[in-house]
Amino acid sequence: MINLAIVGATGAVGQELIKLLNTRNTYYDNLYLYSSERSKGQVVVVRDQEYIINTINPYSFEDVDYAIFCVSSDLSREYAEYAK
């Protein structure tokens, strides 16, 4: 199984990445979308499936194989430690 996380899913770069997932044949079993507190609870559709945006925390990566960070370098550095 491949579990993929996108951190910053509602930002400009995250939205472009989601567009790519919608148009490319990229394989993953589970997709986790994370963003800021103000975006929490939003619904994003990826490949005809609805995903609810969650806020990131140190435990967000427990089941994640690959994480793509579409956020500032400071936030990426902070959470990349947990994504190892």
N, C-alpha and C positions, 0 to 999 in steps of 0.2 A: 504494500500500500504506500502511496505517496501522499503526504499531507503537506499542503502548501499554505503559507500565511503571507498576506500582504499588509504591511504596516504603513498606514497613511493612505488607505484605500479611497477616501473621499477627496483627497487633494488632487491637484492638477496632474501630477505624475502618476498617482495611483489610478486615477480615472483613465488615463491613457493605457496603462497596463491592463486594466479590466477590458478596455476595447480590444486589445490584442488577444486576450483570452477568449473573447467572444468571436473573434474572426479566425483564429488559428487552431490547429488541432493539437493543443497542448494537453498532455495527459496528467491528471491528478485524481486521487480518490476523494480527498476532502479539502475544502478551501475554507480558510479562516480569514476574515477581514477585520482589521483594526484601524481605529482612527481616534480623533480627539473626543473628549467628553461631549462637546456640543453636537457631534455627529452620532453619538451612541443611540442605538435603536433604529436608525435609518435602515431601509431595506434597499439592497442593491441586487439587481438581476444579472446573473452570469450564466450564460448558456441555458436560458429558460428556467433557471432555478433561483429562488429567492434566498438571499443571505442577509442576516441581520448584522449590522456593524456593532462591534464591541469595543470597549476601551482596552488598551494594552496594560498588562501588569507582568511582573516577573514570572508568573506561572503560565502565561499565554503560549509558551513554546514547548510545553511538556510532550505534546503529541505531534509536533511539527518536524518534518524532515527538511524542508527548505523554507526560508523566510526571505522575502524581498522587502527591503526598507526603502520607502518612498517618502522619507521625512528628513528633517535637518540632520546634519552630521552629529550634533550634540545628542539628539534623541536616539539616533542610530547607535552611537557609541554606548549610551546608557543601557539599551536593551539587547544589543548584540551579545553581550556577556551571557545573557540568559538563553540565547538562541543556539549556543554551541552544542 
